[in-house]
């Protein structure tokens, strides 16, 4: 089946379900097609996860199904007394990777995450009556979208919250910059983290609330601010084991403690089983994300004899049930400190 090119900036968004967790169910799939100028007949395989489950699932290409593989997670908050989808994080592949690996010729131009947000706003406005649209345009605080906020790595992008990229002007209009990651595709290396375009996108639910209600209230937020303060991890060690693995984007070995209260020994060992034990192991797996397994031990990182001295610790999912600690040895890459919920200097 030929793949149609998408030359107009349009999105067909699924109507919202009454259940908050079902809101915007296909936003990332629509975003994937729009960003690479593909039509609706490009298959997109959606993976959904939360917290560590989202961090570890990856985007890619399915050759057998001639499909793009994406990963998504939906962030929610209490809004007007109800749980509402506020923004959605999408891990996606870029046009160069799709064209190379699927043998397509999808054309330019390049698009930004802002293009998806603009399309979502147009979808929200299209659901209004003519009188409602006229009122929003004449009386409402206008919602605008600036160029994407480009972050250097996926590790830095994962923990950021959307509210930090929303600003209010002197006239109370609101501007959004979508946090994004773009890593060019290398057709020789074909590493799993190359050829990607990640976006954090405002939900249709939040857009609809804005154009019908919040835009007419001087102090209302597009989405509520997120409290992400983390002063200390749940634990500085692990009682269920640890994993020594190679992480390609940082080109380094890490020892990971499973410090969250909900980890079990079986779950920790299963998580470690998807890692790569070394750079050579990654190459043997043809640079795919899923590996043959890191070096798992039933001991915590500070009790192992096969790990170097710890120079610092990166806390992920701080105080959540699936909290993990990535212990850093040697020179500390500043990208790691920016990607943590909390960084603890061990020197």
C-alpha positions as CSV (number, residue, x, y, z in Angstrom):
1,X,0.0,0.0,0.0
2,X,1.5,3.4,-1.0
3,X,2.1,5.9,1.8
4,X,0.4,9.3,1.2
5,X,2.2,12.5,1.9
6,X,0.8,14.9,4.3
7,X,1.2,18.4,2.8
8,X,-1.3,20.3,4.8
9,X,-0.9,20.9,8.6
10,X,-3.9,18.9,9.7
11,X,-4.6,16.3,12.4
12,X,-7.6,14.1,12.9
13,X,-7.8,13.8,16.7
14,X,-10.0,11.2,18.4
15,X,-12.8,12.7,20.4
16,X,-12.2,12.7,24.2
17,X,-13.4,9.8,26.3
18,X,-15.1,10.6,29.6
19,X,-12.3,8.7,31.4
20,X,-9.3,10.9,31.9
21,X,-6.8,8.1,31.2
22,X,-8.4,7.6,27.8
23,X,-8.1,11.2,26.8
24,X,-6.0,12.0,23.6
25,X,-5.4,8.2,23.0
26,X,-3.8,8.7,19.6
27,X,-2.1,12.1,19.8
28,X,1.4,10.6,19.5
29,X,0.5,8.5,16.5
30,X,-1.0,11.5,14.8
31,X,2.1,13.6,15.8
32,X,4.4,10.9,14.3
33,X,2.7,11.1,10.9
34,X,2.5,14.9,10.9
35,X,6.1,15.4,11.8
36,X,7.4,13.2,8.9
37,X,4.8,14.3,6.4
38,X,3.2,10.9,6.1
39,X,-0.5,10.0,5.6
40,X,-2.8,8.0,7.7
41,X,-1.9,4.8,5.9
42,X,1.6,4.7,7.4
43,X,1.2,2.1,10.2
44,X,2.2,3.4,13.7
45,X,2.7,0.9,16.5
46,X,1.9,2.6,19.9
47,X,3.6,1.5,23.2
48,X,2.3,3.0,26.4
49,X,4.1,3.1,29.7
50,X,4.4,5.1,32.9
51,X,7.4,6.2,35.0
52,X,10.2,3.7,34.6
53,X,8.0,1.8,32.1
54,X,8.0,4.7,29.8
55,X,11.7,5.4,30.3
56,X,12.7,2.0,29.1
57,X,10.4,1.5,26.1
58,X,11.8,2.8,22.9
59,X,10.9,4.1,19.5
60,X,12.0,2.3,16.3
61,X,11.0,0.7,13.0
62,X,9.2,-2.6,12.4
63,X,10.3,-3.9,9.1
64,X,7.9,-6.7,8.8
65,X,4.9,-4.4,9.4
66,X,6.5,-1.5,7.5
67,X,5.6,0.6,10.6
68,X,7.0,3.3,12.9
69,X,7.2,2.3,16.5
70,X,6.5,5.0,19.1
71,X,6.3,5.2,22.9
72,X,4.0,7.5,24.9
73,X,3.0,8.4,28.4
74,X,0.1,10.6,29.5
75,X,0.5,13.1,32.4
76,X,-2.6,13.9,34.4
77,X,-3.6,16.3,37.2
78,X,-6.6,17.3,39.2
79,X,-8.3,20.1,37.2
80,X,-11.6,21.5,38.3
81,X,-12.1,18.6,40.6
82,X,-11.5,15.9,37.9
83,X,-8.5,14.0,36.7
84,X,-7.5,15.4,33.3
85,X,-4.8,14.6,30.8
86,X,-2.6,17.7,30.8
87,X,0.3,16.8,28.5
88,X,1.6,13.8,26.6
89,X,5.2,12.7,26.1
90,X,5.9,11.1,22.7
91,X,9.1,9.3,21.6
92,X,9.1,9.2,17.9
93,X,11.4,8.5,14.8
94,X,12.3,11.1,12.3
95,X,11.8,11.3,8.6
96,X,15.4,10.3,7.6
97,X,15.2,7.1,9.7
98,X,11.8,6.2,8.3
99,X,12.9,6.8,4.7
100,X,16.1,4.9,5.1
101,X,14.7,1.9,7.0
102,X,11.4,1.6,5.2
103,X,12.6,2.6,1.7
104,X,10.2,5.5,1.5
105,X,10.6,9.0,0.0
106,X,8.7,11.2,2.4
107,X,9.4,14.8,1.5
108,X,10.1,17.9,3.6
109,X,9.7,20.3,5.1
110,X,10.9,19.6,8.6
111,X,8.3,20.2,11.2
112,X,8.5,21.0,14.9
113,X,6.5,19.8,17.9
114,X,4.9,23.3,17.8
115,X,3.2,22.2,14.6
116,X,1.4,19.4,16.5
117,X,0.3,21.8,19.3
118,X,-1.0,24.3,16.7
119,X,-3.0,21.5,15.0
120,X,-4.4,20.4,18.4
121,X,-5.5,23.9,19.1
122,X,-7.2,24.1,15.7
123,X,-9.0,20.8,16.6
124,X,-10.2,22.3,19.9
125,X,-11.5,25.4,18.2
126,X,-13.3,23.3,15.5
127,X,-15.4,21.8,18.3
128,X,-16.7,25.2,19.3
129,X,-19.8,26.8,17.9
130,X,-19.3,29.9,15.7
131,X,-20.4,32.1,18.7
132,X,-17.9,30.4,21.0
133,X,-15.0,30.7,18.5
134,X,-15.8,34.4,18.0
135,X,-15.9,35.0,21.8
136,X,-12.6,33.2,22.3
137,X,-10.9,35.2,19.5
138,X,-12.2,38.5,20.7
139,X,-12.3,38.1,24.5
140,X,-10.1,35.1,25.4
141,X,-6.4,35.1,26.4
142,X,-4.8,33.8,23.2
143,X,-2.6,30.7,23.2
144,X,0.5,30.9,21.1
145,X,3.3,28.5,20.2
146,X,7.0,29.5,19.9
147,X,9.8,27.4,18.5
148,X,10.6,24.2,20.3
149,X,12.9,24.1,23.3
150,X,15.5,21.7,22.1
151,X,17.2,19.6,24.7
152,X,20.5,17.8,24.0
153,X,19.6,14.3,25.1
154,X,16.6,12.1,25.9
155,X,17.9,11.7,29.4
156,X,17.5,15.5,29.9
157,X,14.1,15.5,28.2
158,X,12.5,12.7,30.2
159,X,12.2,14.4,33.6
160,X,11.2,17.9,32.5
161,X,7.6,19.0,33.1
162,X,5.6,20.9,30.5
163,X,4.6,23.7,32.8
164,X,8.2,25.0,32.9
165,X,7.9,25.8,29.2
166,X,4.7,27.8,29.4
167,X,5.0,31.6,29.9
168,X,2.5,34.4,30.4
169,X,2.9,37.8,28.6
170,X,2.1,41.2,30.1
171,X,-1.3,41.1,28.3
172,X,-2.0,37.6,29.9
173,X,-1.7,35.8,26.6
174,X,0.1,32.4,27.0
175,X,3.0,31.1,25.0
176,X,4.1,27.4,24.9
177,X,7.5,26.0,23.8
178,X,7.4,22.3,23.4
179,X,10.4,20.5,25.0
180,X,11.9,18.4,22.2
181,X,14.9,16.2,21.4
182,X,16.2,15.7,17.9
183,X,19.1,13.3,17.3
184,X,20.1,13.0,13.6
185,X,19.9,9.6,11.9
186,X,23.2,7.9,11.1
187,X,22.6,5.4,8.3
188,X,25.9,3.6,9.0
189,X,25.7,3.2,12.8
190,X,21.9,2.8,13.0
191,X,22.0,3.3,16.8
192,X,18.6,3.0,18.6
193,X,18.9,6.6,19.9
194,X,19.6,8.1,16.5
195,X,17.0,9.4,14.1
196,X,14.6,10.5,16.8
197,X,12.2,13.4,17.4
198,X,10.7,13.5,20.9
199,X,7.9,15.9,21.9
200,X,6.0,16.8,25.0
201,X,2.6,18.0,23.8
202,X,-0.4,19.8,25.3
203,X,-3.4,17.5,25.4
204,X,-6.6,18.1,23.5
205,X,-8.4,18.0,26.9
206,X,-6.3,20.9,28.2
207,X,-6.8,22.8,24.9
208,X,-10.6,22.4,25.1
209,X,-10.7,23.6,28.7
210,X,-8.6,26.6,27.6
211,X,-10.8,27.8,24.8
212,X,-14.0,27.2,26.7
213,X,-13.1,28.3,30.2
214,X,-9.6,29.1,31.3
215,X,-8.9,31.7,28.6
216,X,-11.5,34.0,30.2
217,X,-10.0,33.8,33.7
218,X,-7.0,36.1,34.2
219,X,-5.1,33.8,36.6
220,X,-6.0,30.4,35.2
221,X,-3.2,28.1,34.1
222,X,-3.2,26.2,30.8
223,X,-2.0,23.2,32.9
224,X,-1.3,23.1,36.6
225,X,2.3,23.6,37.8
226,X,4.0,20.3,38.7
227,X,5.6,19.8,42.1
228,X,8.8,17.9,41.3
229,X,10.9,18.8,44.4
230,X,13.2,15.9,45.4
231,X,15.5,16.5,48.4
232,X,16.5,12.9,49.0
233,X,15.8,9.4,47.5
234,X,13.8,6.8,49.2
235,X,17.0,4.9,49.8
236,X,20.7,5.2,48.8
237,X,21.1,1.5,48.3
238,X,19.1,-1.6,47.2
239,X,17.9,-4.7,49.0
240,X,16.9,-6.5,45.8
241,X,20.1,-6.4,43.8
242,X,21.9,-4.2,41.3
243,X,22.8,-4.1,37.6
244,X,26.1,-3.1,35.9
245,X,25.3,-2.1,32.3
246,X,26.6,0.0,29.3
247,X,24.5,3.0,28.3
248,X,25.2,4.0,24.8
249,X,24.0,7.7,24.7
250,X,26.6,8.4,27.5
251,X,29.1,5.9,26.2
252,X,29.7,4.7,29.8
253,X,29.1,1.9,32.3
254,X,26.7,2.5,35.1
255,X,25.8,0.5,38.2
256,X,22.0,0.7,39.0
257,X,20.5,0.2,42.4
258,X,16.7,-0.6,42.5
259,X,16.0,1.7,45.5
260,X,12.2,2.1,45.2
261,X,10.0,0.4,47.7
262,X,8.0,-1.5,45.0
263,X,11.0,-3.3,43.4
264,X,11.3,-7.1,43.9
265,X,14.3,-9.2,43.1
266,X,12.5,-10.8,40.2
267,X,11.5,-7.4,38.7
268,X,15.0,-6.0,39.2
269,X,16.5,-9.0,37.4
270,X,14.0,-8.8,34.6
271,X,14.8,-5.1,34.1
272,X,18.5,-5.8,34.1
273,X,18.0,-8.6,31.5
274,X,17.1,-6.0,28.9
275,X,20.4,-4.1,29.3
276,X,23.8,-4.4,27.5
277,X,26.7,-5.6,29.5
278,X,29.3,-3.7,27.4
279,X,29.9,-1.7,24.3
280,X,30.8,-4.9,22.4
281,X,27.5,-6.4,23.5
282,X,25.6,-3.4,22.1
283,X,27.4,-3.8,18.8
284,X,26.6,-7.6,18.8
285,X,22.9,-6.6,19.1
286,X,23.3,-4.4,16.0
287,X,22.9,-1.3,18.2
288,X,19.4,-2.1,19.2
289,X,18.1,-0.9,22.6
290,X,17.2,-4.4,23.9
291,X,20.3,-6.3,25.0
292,X,21.2,-9.8,26.2
293,X,21.4,-8.5,29.8
294,X,23.6,-6.5,32.1
295,X,25.7,-8.0,34.9
296,X,23.1,-8.6,37.6
297,X,24.0,-9.2,41.3
298,X,21.9,-9.8,44.4
299,X,24.2,-7.3,46.1
300,X,23.8,-3.5,46.1
301,X,26.3,-1.5,44.0
302,X,28.4,-0.4,47.0
303,X,28.8,-4.1,48.0
304,X,30.0,-5.4,44.6
305,X,33.6,-6.0,43.7
306,X,33.2,-5.5,39.9
307,X,32.3,-1.8,40.0
308,X,34.7,1.2,40.2
309,X,34.5,3.9,42.9
310,X,31.3,5.9,42.8
311,X,31.7,9.6,41.9
312,X,28.1,10.6,41.9
313,X,24.5,9.2,41.9
314,X,21.6,10.1,39.6
315,X,18.2,9.6,41.2
316,X,15.3,8.7,38.8
317,X,11.6,8.6,39.8
318,X,12.6,10.1,43.1
319,X,10.5,8.6,46.0
320,X,8.3,6.7,43.6
321,X,7.8,3.0,44.0
322,X,10.1,2.3,41.0
323,X,12.9,4.7,42.0
324,X,16.3,3.8,40.7
325,X,19.8,5.1,41.3
326,X,22.4,5.3,38.5
327,X,25.9,5.4,40.1
328,X,28.5,7.2,38.0
329,X,32.2,6.5,38.0
330,X,35.0,8.6,36.8
331,X,34.3,11.9,35.0
332,X,30.8,13.1,35.5
333,X,29.0,13.9,32.3
334,X,27.0,17.1,32.9
335,X,24.2,15.8,30.7
336,X,23.6,13.1,33.4
337,X,23.3,15.7,36.2
338,X,20.7,17.6,34.1
339,X,18.7,14.4,33.4
340,X,18.2,13.4,37.1
341,X,15.4,14.1,39.5
342,X,18.3,14.7,41.9
343,X,22.0,14.4,41.6
344,X,24.1,13.5,44.6
345,X,27.9,14.3,44.3
346,X,29.8,11.4,45.8
347,X,33.3,12.9,45.5
